[in-house]
């Protein structure tokens, strides 16, 4: 897919009296890595749930390419080529790493697929080939994050939603996740990332969108967003306090 791969137009989500997402519009260019940032409770996970069909917007539209998807069921959205890697990995613990990734290859985007080849490629991209025969329950947190990404990659997405893949990882592990995301993008997959690790966000993002209390307050390059006073106040901290 080329051009704009994902387009949200005036999307809102209300939970009775609570406005979780407020009139948000976002365009993702195909072949890019974009990050969605904001403080806890800003609405980032809710927006992911709207894109993937777990929730329906109260108002607004969501298009994947030319197709409107905001009223589609989750399995139909996955079949179109949208996959999600969750922050808390929940693999089948008794199964091997290989079998967990193979399950991802059996589902996901519709159409013909070579399950063995897709599984092997996902293991290679995430650096898990040497651990393929180990049970998932034996993996460290860092490798569980890789496994979660590998299962999503094996679903052959055109758009990958990655929810805090660097949360709780050390610097070395974070650098490895950033390298994986770059390899995935190089293979032609567009990525939308939710992440609190600002070093990772600044290193990998072509574009950054900032939410605060459900409202988009800024968007642009990582460097531009980092210097936006609204972002500094809402997310990165008060500039005068940092200076002090």
DAJO-V459476 format. One record per backbone hydrogen bond with DSSP energy under -0.5 kcal/mol. NH is the residue of the N-H (numbers start at 1). CO is the residue of the C=O. Records with the same first field share a line. If there is no record, write none. Layout:
NH=CO ; CO
This chain:
5=3 ; 28
6=28
7=63
8=26
9=61
10=8
11=24
12=59
13=21
15=18
16=14
18=15
20=13 ; 18
21=13
22=214
23=21
24=11
26=8
28=6
29=27
30=3
32=29
34=32 ; 191
35=207
36=193
37=35 ; 209
42=39
47=43
48=44
49=45
50=46
51=47
52=48
53=50
54=49
55=49
58=12
59=12
61=9
63=7
64=67
65=5 ; 63
67=64
69=62 ; 67
70=62
72=69
76=73
77=73
78=74
79=75
80=76
81=77 ; 78
82=77
83=159
85=161
86=84
89=87
93=91
95=92
97=131 ; 134
98=132
100=96
101=97
102=98
103=99
104=100
105=101
106=102
107=103 ; 104
109=155
110=79
115=113
118=114
119=115
120=116
121=117
122=118
123=119
124=120
125=121
126=122
127=124
128=123
129=123
131=128
132=129
134=131
136=95
137=93
138=135
139=136
144=140
145=141
146=142
147=143
148=144
149=145
150=146
151=147
152=148
153=149
154=150
155=151 ; 152
156=153
157=152
158=81
159=81
160=190
161=83 ; 159
162=160 ; 192
163=85 ; 161
164=162 ; 194
167=164
169=166
174=170
175=171
176=172
177=173
178=174
179=175
180=176
181=177
182=178
183=179
184=180
185=181
186=182
187=183
188=185
189=184
190=158
191=32
192=160
193=34
194=162
195=36 ; 193
198=196
201=197
202=198
203=199
204=200
205=201
206=33
207=33
208=220
209=35
210=218
211=37
212=215
214=42
215=212
217=210 ; 215
218=210
220=208
225=221
226=222
227=223 ; 224
228=225
232=228
233=229
234=230
235=231
236=231
237=232
242=238
243=239
244=240
